[in-house]
Amino acid sequence: MLDLIIIGSGPAALSAAIYVAREHMETVVFERKTVGGLLAGIDKIENYTGFVAGSGAELAKVMRTQAEHFGAKIKYGEVTEVKKRGEVFELTVDGESVKARAVLVATGSEPAKLGIDGEDLKGISYCATCDGAFFDGKTVAVIGGANSAVQEALFLLKFVKKVFLISHSAIKSSETLKKQLKEAVKAQKIEVLENIEPKRFVSDGEMTTEKQRAQAKTATNVEHKPCVARVIVEDKGKEREVKIDGAFIFVGHRPATTFLAGTDVELSEKGAIVTDGNLMTKVAGLFAAGSVRAGAVDQVITVAGDGAAAAVSIRKYLQK
Ligand SMILES: Cc1cc2nc3c(=O)[nH]c(=O)nc-3n(C[C@H](O)[C@H](O)[C@H](O)COP(=O)(O)OP(=O)(O)OC[C@H]3O[C@@H](n4cnc5c(N)ncnc54)[C@H](O)[C@@H]3O)c2cc1C
C-alpha cells in the first residue's frame, strides 16, 4: 500500500511531490491529461519568484524534473472515485483500484462554459496555447474580460489576423495587460467589444450540406461537427452578428471535484474544497492544495506554497 496518492500534477501537486519524495514517502502522482497542469499551457510566466521569464511549460518541466530527481513517481490516469474504508483510502484510477494511507487532492480547475447555444461547434476552444496555431491568418473571438482573456487574446496575435475581444462588462485586467491591449487596439489587431453579451454561436451553412457531412464523416470516422462562423451578440438590447473563424472562451474556471461525490468532503458555494488550517478536509487523511482549495490564491507561486504546506501536514498525519 502507498503512503500517499496525489491527484493532479499541477504546480501544487509537483511541489508537494518534491517534499514527500525527499522524505522517502511511498507516493504516486496521478495525472489525467498534462503533467504541469494549467501551468504547462501558459505562454509566458514572469511572476514566479526566481524564474525571471519563460514559458509555463519550461517551468513545469523544471518542477517535474526536480520531483522525479528525488524519486517521485508520476503516472497517467484519471481518478474517478475516492472511498475511505477504515484507515485506508481506495481510489479508482482508470478503472483500477489503488490504495493509500493518505490522499492529496490537487486537481485545480476546469474552464467554465458560457452555456449558450452552439458552444459545441467545431472551432470553439478553451485553450489558446493548444489550438491557437489552427487559426493562422484567421479572425477569432475571445470571450471574457479578465486577465486570462486579455492575456490569451494577446497571445493569439502570434497566429491570427484579428481578435474580437468580447466582454459582458468593462475589461477588468491588470494595468500591465491593459497597456499591452491598448497597443494591440491601436495597431487594429484587437477590437474590444465591451458591455456586450454573447448570445449564441452559429455555424457556417456552407459547411453543413449533407454531402460535406458525409465526406467529413468518411474522412475522420467521427460525427462531423459544423464550424462556427458567427457569434450573435446582444449590444444595447439589440442582436447583431460578428463574423469569426473560431472562438476562445475564458470566463473563469470551476474546481475539479466531481470524483469526490459520495465522500464527506465539504465544498464551498463555488464548489472548492474546504480545509482546516493544516489543509485537511473533514475526512481525516484527505488533504487539498492549490486552486481546488477554497480560499487559495490562484497563482503558480501561491499554489506551489500550498502544496508544500500540505506535504508538511501529511507527514505529521502519517507519523501519528
Ligand atoms: C490562461 C491562464 C494564464 C495564467 N497565467 C498565470 C500567470 O502568468 N502567473 C501565475 O502565477 N498564474 C497564472 N495562471 C494561474 C495558474 O495557472 C494556476 O494558479 C495554477 O496552474 C494552479 O495550479 P494547481 O496545481 O492548483 O492546478 P492546475 O494547474 O489546474 O493542475 C491540476 C491538474 O490536475 C489534473 N486533474 C484534474 N482532475 C483530475 C483527476 N480526476 N485525475 C487525475 N488528474 C486530474 C488536471 O488535468 C491538471 O493537470 C494562469 C491561468 C490561466 C488559465
The ligand as a Tripos MOL2 file, in Angstrom:
@<TRIPOS>MOLECULE
LIG
   53    58     1     0     0
SMALL
NO_CHARGES

@<TRIPOS>ATOM
      1 C1         -4.7260   31.4340  -19.2590 C.3       1 LIG1
      2 C2         -4.0980   31.4030  -17.8990 C.ar      1 LIG1
      3 C3         -2.9800   32.1690  -17.6350 C.ar      1 LIG1
      4 C4         -2.3870   32.1550  -16.3630 C.ar      1 LIG1
      5 N1         -1.2850   32.9240  -16.1420 N.ar      1 LIG1
      6 C5         -0.6840   32.8880  -14.9340 C.ar      1 LIG1
      7 C6          0.4970   33.6510  -14.6890 C.ar      1 LIG1
      8 O1          1.0050   34.3580  -15.5670 O.2       1 LIG1
      9 N2          1.0570   33.5680  -13.4480 N.ar      1 LIG1
     10 C7          0.5400   32.7890  -12.4530 C.ar      1 LIG1
     11 O2          1.1070   32.7480  -11.3610 O.2       1 LIG1
     12 N3         -0.5820   32.0590  -12.6720 N.ar      1 LIG1
     13 C8         -1.2020   32.0860  -13.8700 C.ar      1 LIG1
     14 N4         -2.3360   31.3480  -14.0820 N.ar      1 LIG1
     15 C9         -2.9060   30.5630  -12.9480 C.3       1 LIG1
     16 C10        -2.1680   29.2270  -12.7600 C.3       1 LIG1
     17 O3         -2.1780   28.5130  -13.9660 O.3       1 LIG1
     18 C11        -2.8430   28.4320  -11.6550 C.3       1 LIG1
     19 O4         -2.8240   29.1900  -10.4540 O.3       1 LIG1
     20 C12        -2.1470   27.1050  -11.3620 C.3       1 LIG1
     21 O5         -1.9120   26.3440  -12.5310 O.3       1 LIG1
     22 C13        -3.0000   26.2710  -10.4110 C.3       1 LIG1
     23 O6         -2.2460   25.1310  -10.0940 O.3       1 LIG1
     24 P1         -2.8750   23.8180   -9.4430 P.3       1 LIG1
     25 O7         -1.7280   22.8870   -9.2170 O.co2     1 LIG1
     26 O8         -3.7080   24.1820   -8.2870 O.co2     1 LIG1
     27 O9         -3.8770   23.2070  -10.5280 O.3       1 LIG1
     28 P2         -3.7800   23.0020  -12.1030 P.3       1 LIG1
     29 O10        -2.6530   23.7330  -12.7000 O.co2     1 LIG1
     30 O11        -5.1560   23.2970  -12.5970 O.co2     1 LIG1
     31 O12        -3.4820   21.4340  -12.2340 O.3       1 LIG1
     32 C14        -4.4210   20.4740  -11.8550 C.3       1 LIG1
     33 C15        -4.1260   19.1660  -12.5850 C.3       1 LIG1
     34 O13        -4.9700   18.1350  -12.0720 O.3       1 LIG1
     35 C16        -5.3790   17.2860  -13.1370 C.3       1 LIG1
     36 N5         -6.6090   16.5980  -12.7510 N.ar      1 LIG1
     37 C17        -7.8330   17.1610  -12.5200 C.ar      1 LIG1
     38 N6         -8.7220   16.2010  -12.1730 N.ar      1 LIG1
     39 C18        -8.0480   15.0160  -12.1960 C.ar      1 LIG1
     40 C19        -8.4330   13.6740  -11.9330 C.ar      1 LIG1
     41 N7         -9.6990   13.3560  -11.5700 N.pl3     1 LIG1
     42 N8         -7.4940   12.6850  -12.0510 N.ar      1 LIG1
     43 C20        -6.2110   12.9980  -12.4080 C.ar      1 LIG1
     44 N9         -5.7970   14.2720  -12.6800 N.ar      1 LIG1
     45 C21        -6.6990   15.2630  -12.5620 C.ar      1 LIG1
     46 C22        -5.5950   18.2610  -14.2840 C.3       1 LIG1
     47 O14        -5.5420   17.5690  -15.5240 O.3       1 LIG1
     48 C23        -4.4200   19.2330  -14.0890 C.3       1 LIG1
     49 O15        -3.2850   18.7990  -14.7980 O.3       1 LIG1
     50 C24        -2.9460   31.3340  -15.3360 C.ar      1 LIG1
     51 C25        -4.0570   30.5380  -15.6180 C.ar      1 LIG1
     52 C26        -4.6510   30.5690  -16.8770 C.ar      1 LIG1
     53 C27        -5.8550   29.7230  -17.1570 C.3       1 LIG1
@<TRIPOS>BOND
     1     1     2 1
     2     2     3 ar
     3     2    52 ar
     4     3     4 ar
     5     4     5 ar
     6     4    50 ar
     7     5     6 ar
     8     6     7 ar
     9     6    13 1
    10     7     8 2
    11     7     9 ar
    12     9    10 ar
    13    10    11 2
    14    10    12 ar
    15    12    13 ar
    16    13    14 ar
    17    14    15 1
    18    14    50 ar
    19    15    16 1
    20    16    17 1
    21    16    18 1
    22    18    19 1
    23    18    20 1
    24    20    21 1
    25    20    22 1
    26    22    23 1
    27    23    24 1
    28    24    25 2
    29    24    26 1
    30    24    27 1
    31    27    28 1
    32    28    29 2
    33    28    30 1
    34    28    31 1
    35    31    32 1
    36    32    33 1
    37    33    34 1
    38    33    48 1
    39    34    35 1
    40    35    36 1
    41    35    46 1
    42    36    37 ar
    43    36    45 ar
    44    37    38 ar
    45    38    39 ar
    46    39    40 ar
    47    39    45 ar
    48    40    41 1
    49    40    42 ar
    50    42    43 ar
    51    43    44 ar
    52    44    45 ar
    53    46    47 1
    54    46    48 1
    55    48    49 1
    56    50    51 ar
    57    51    52 ar
    58    52    53 1
@<TRIPOS>SUBSTRUCTURE
     1 LIG1         1 GROUP 0 **** ****
